[in-house]
Amino acid sequence: MRRVSPARAGEGWPVLLCLLCCPMPPLAVAADWQPMDQVFPQPRIANGVNTALWPTVASLQFRQRPLHFCSGVLIGCRTLLSAAHCFCGASVGDDGLRCQPDNNGGFTTPPESVEVFFQNAPPVGVEAVWIQPGYEFGERHDVAVLTLSKAVEGLRPGSINSLETPALGTVGTLVGYGQSDQRVVDYGIKREGEVTLASCDPAGVPQDQHLCWNFPGLDAAGDPGTDSNTCPGDSGGPLFVDLGFGPRVAGVTSGGINVCQSQDTAFDADVYANRNWIRWRTGADLGARTCGQLPMVGEPGTTVFAGSGWLDGVITEARYTFTVDTDIKRLRVALNGDDQMNLDLTVGPRGGMVNCVGRRPGVFEFCEVRDPRAGVWEVVVRNIDGQSGEYQLVSTLFDDRVLFRDGFEKIF
């Protein structure tokens, strides 16, 4: 069987497949206000076509116009893990001289052209991209370590798997911002879905370097979210596996042997096989327990609200409300969606002045407000050019329980 290698970043492979199988829920009339739902930390959302969980999972975008091309996961306050093929094509050769920070001519996607988008933290640039010498797509080392231009505050970085390679039959969770089907242009929605690890023989990739699974195709798949696959745009995203100590990043989305909606054997780079290089390249930043003085998203001191829906040429606007308590010190609102659309974001207290307007080209918008006024706040999502697609809206509130004050750790 042939192995499909990525033609460019974002086409190599990957987003969650069986995630698109749920019918779209009806959307309320655009002029009506609807409350955002509070998100509670949990391993996964049943039948999750999209998700507001997994706050460390990021969308990698072109800075000049925010278009999604790959996914990644935060593993340090200034460190993101992604796929080498998102930046270097198929191979850098055994000498490892191409595609390194001191040889930018080797990059198909230069680091300075990239911005990283999170649903719970401000966008951040990329200072450097590190590729392991000897990387060759479908053979070895399809991992990249990105050094961010500044630390991400308020997210607890994910832990990489340094225990053992997960056994065949282990169930894991894929997360990414890629397509749900290669026949549908819907990059930019964060989705999750389960897979069961299987032999890599059908894909023809080395078992000691990859984690693989079989996908039966959309027509034969189980319930959405329980039997999934990766698609273009999921490249670089994580495969989380729990080996008894909570979910850890065990795989980095790499490729597959068929279009993702069809019967397929897909593969991730095995993080355990690359753990020593990741540790060396990341240094002391790897697995930092806290980032900044804010509480960590999903833990005491934070509240997350989420909404999602569908906009088109007829329903061009969606309106949401959520409540800000008196002890809230920081408010973040993020918007993402199908990236063929152009969406704008407006945030402000009900009956008051607008505090933040996001009007960048495309669908990725972000607002941050310090010391927001207590009361009901309003968020408006507007579809500017009439294209049809799905969107996700996430509001994150941080209260005044800072982690550190005067050099002493605060005990909750």
N, C-alpha and C positions, 0 to 999 in steps of 0.2 A: 504494500500500500504506500502511496506517496505521502510525504510529509509537507504540509503547507508552511512555508516560511513567510514572515511578514514582509510586504512590499514597502511599507512605510510605517512609522509609529502610528498606532491606532488601528492598523489593518491587520497586524500580525495575528492578533487574536485577542481577543477576548471580550464579553459582558454576559450577563446572566440570561440564560436562555429561557428556561421554562418560566421565567418570571413574567413574561408578557401574556400568559395564558388567561389571566383573570379578565372578565369583562370590565369595561370602564364604568365606574359608578356615576350616576347622574349628578350633575353639578347644580347647585342652587342658582337662582337668578342672580346675575352679577351684581345687581344693585343691593342685594340683601347682605347684611352683616352676618357672619357665622363665626362662632367661637373656635379658636384653635384648640386642638386636643393636646393634653399633657402627655409627654413621652416618659415612660418609666423604664429604667434600665432592666434589660432582660436579654437572654442569649439571642433570641430571634423573634420575628413577628411571623405568626402562622400564615401560610399562603402569601408571604410577603412579596408582592410585585415590586414595591419600593420600600425603603427603610430610612428612618431618621436616627437609627442607632449606629453603632460603630463610628464614633466621632473622629477617630484617628485616620479613617480612610478618606483619601483626597482625590480630587480631579486635577490632572496636569493639563495646563492650557497654554496656548500661544499668547504671549503677553500683548502683542500688538492688537489682536482682536481675540477676546477670550473664547476660543474654540477648544473643546475637549479633544485630547488625542490619546491619553493614557491615564492609568490609575496608579495609586501608590498608597503607602501606609506609614504613618509617623512612628519611628522607633527610638527617637531621642528628641529633645526640645528643638534641636536644629538639624535633625537628620530624618530623611525620608527614604524608604526602601521602595524600589520600583524595578522595572525590567531593563536589561541592557539594550534590547532591540528597539526600545522606545527612543534611543539616542544614537545608536550605532549601526542600525541595519542588521545584517545577518552574522557578521563575524568581524573581529579585530585581529585575528591571526594569533599564532602562538607567541609572537614576540611582545604582544600587548602594547605596542608603541602608539598605535592609533587610538583615537577616542579617549584621550587622557587630558586632564586640565592644562598641561603644558603643550598640547598639540590639538588645538581646537579645530583644525582642518579635518580631523577625523570624525567629528560629530555630524550626523545627519540632522540633529536637533540641538543647536548650541544652548548651553545652560542659560545664558543671559536672555534668551528669547522665551523662557518658560516662567509661568506663574502658577502657584499651587493654591487651590481653592478648598477650603473646609466649610462644612455646614455650621460649625460652632466657633470658628475663629477667623480672624481677618486673613485675606489673601497675603501671600508672602512670595518673594522672588527666590531664585536659585542662584547660589554663588558658585557652586562647582558640582560636577557630576563625576563619579569615580566608577570605572569599569574594571572588573577583574581581568588580569592578563590571561590569555588563553580562551576567552569567551568565544563560543561558537553556537549559534542558535540551533536548538534541537540536539546538541551534544553535551554542552557543559556551561555553567556559570552565567546563565541569563539573568543576572541580578545587577542592579545599579544602586549605588549609595549616593544620595543627593544631599549636599550641604546647603541649608537654607540661608538666606541673607540675614535673617534674624530669628530669634527663638519664638516659638509658638506658645502663647500664654493661655493657661486654662485647660489644656488637654494633657491627660496622663498617657505618655507614649506606650505603644504596644510592646510586648515582650516577644523576642524571637525564640523559636524552638531550638533549645540546645540540649535536649534530653536524649532523643533518639529519633530515627526516621520512623514516622507512623507506619504501622503494619497495614497490609492489605485488608480491606474490610472496615477500616476506620472511617467514621463519618466526619466530614468537615463542612465549613461554611465559606462559600465564595462571596466576596463583596467587591463591587466595581461600578463604574459610571458608564459602561459601554452600552452597545446595542442590546436589544432583547431578541433580535432576529436580523440576519443580514439583509433581509428584504425590506426592512423598516429603518428609516433614518431617525433614531431616537437616542443618540448619545446624550449624556448629561444628566440622566436620572440615576440616583444611587440605588442599586438593587442588591439583594442577597438571595442565596439559595444553597441547598445542601447537595453534596456529592458523596459517594462512597468510593474510597480508593481501591484501585484494581491494578492488574498487571499492565506494564507499559509496552508489552510485546506488540500489540496491534498497531501502536504508533511508531514503532521502530526507533524509540529513543532509549538511552541507557537508563535502566532501572535504578542504578545507584546515584543518579544525578537528578531524577525527576519523581514527582508524584503524579499519578495518572488516574483517570476515571473514564468509565464508558457512559455515553449518553445515547438513549434509544431513539432520539428524534422527538420533535414536538408532538407528533401524532400519537406516539406510544408512551410519552412521559407521564409520570404520576401527577399529583396535585402540584400546582405552582409553588415553588419554594422548597419542595421536598425532593426533587429530581431535576437537577439543573445542569447548566453548561456555561462556558465562557464564550464571549463573542468579541469582535473588534472593539477596541476602546477599553476593555477590561484588562488589557496587558499591563503588567506591573502591579495589579491589585493583589490583595492578600487572600490566602486560604487559611482560615483559622481552624485550628484543631485543639481540642482539650484532651491532654494526656494525664489529667488528674490534678492539674494545678491552674485551671482556668484556661480560657482561649489564648493560644499563642500563634504567632505568625509562622506557619509551617511551610507555606508555599508562596511563590511569586508567579502570577499568571503569565504563561509563556506562549503556548500554541496549541494546535490540534491538527487533525488530518482531513477535516471536511468542513464545509460551511456549518456554522454553529447550530442552525435549526434542524439539521439532519442527523442521522446516526453518526456518531463521532467517538473517537478516543482522544481526549484532550490531556494536556500535561502542563504542570507547573514546575519551575525550578525548585528543587528541594532545599529549603533554608538550612536544614541540619547539615547537608553536604557542603554548604558555603559558609557555615557559621564562623569559622576561624577568620576568614577574610573579612566578613562583615564586622566582627568584633574589632579587628585590627584597624579597619578603615574608619570605623565610627568612634573608637576610643571611649573616653569617659562619658560621652553623651548617650551611649547605648543604654536603653531601658531606664532613663532618668525617672525617678518616682514622682516628681512634681515639676511643673514648668511655670515659673512666675509665682506671684503672690495670690492670684485668684484661686478659689476652690476649683477642683477638677470636674469637668463636665460629667454628669451622671452620678456624682457623689454628693454628700451633704453640702449645702450651700449653693446648689445650682438647681434650676428648674428649666426644663426644655418643653416648648410647645411646637407642634407641627401641623401643617395642613398641606393638602395636595389636591389637584384637580386637573381639569382639561379646559383649554381655551382655544378659540378658533375665530373665524371671521364674524360669527354671530355673537357668541359669548366672549367678549373682549376684556372682561374685567372680573376680578374676584376680590372680595373684601373680607378681612378677618379681624377679630378682636382677641385680646388677652389682657390679663390683669397684672399690673406691676405693684408689688407691695412696697411698704415704706422703707424696708431695709435693703432694697436692691441698689447696688452701686454701679453695675455695668449691665448694659443691654446690647445684645447682638442679634441682628436679623439677617438671615442669608436666604437667597433665592437662587434656584437652579432649575433647569428644564431641558426639554428637547432642543438641541442647539441649532436647529434650523430656524428657530423663532427669535423674536426680539422683544424682550420683556423689560418693563420698568418697575421700580419699587418705590413706594412712599410710606414713611413710618412717622408716627407722631401720636401724642395723647389726644383722646377724644375731646373735641371742643377747643383744642389749643392749636398752636402753630406747628407746622410740619417740622420735625427735627432732622430728618435725613431723607434725601432723595437719591436713588440709584438709577442712573441713566446711561450706563455704559452700553456699547453695542453688544448684542447677543443676549444671553439668558442668565448670566452669572452676575448677581448683584450682592452687595454686602453693606450693611449699616452698623455702626457702633455708637452708642450714646452712653456717656458717663453721667452718673447721678440722675437717672431719669425720674421724672415727676411721678409720684404714686397715683394710681387710678387705672382706668381702662385705656388701653392703647389700641390704635387702629393701624392696620397694614393693608395697603392696596397694591394688587398685582395687575398691571395693564399689559395687554398684548398690543404691540405697536403696529406691526405690519400685517396682521390678519392670518399668519400661518397657523396651522393647527398643531397642537401638541400638549404634552403633560408638563406639569411643573411641580416643584416641591418647595415648601416654605418652612423655615425653621427659626424659631425665636429662642434664644438662650439668655437666661437671667442669672446673674451672680449676686449673692447677697454680701453683707459686710464681714463675713467670716473669713478673713484673710488667713492664709496658712502660716505666715510667719510675721511676728511683730517684735521689734526690739531684740532680735536674735534668739527668741524662744519660740519653739513650735507650739501652736495652739492645739489643745486637746479637745476634740469634739465630745 
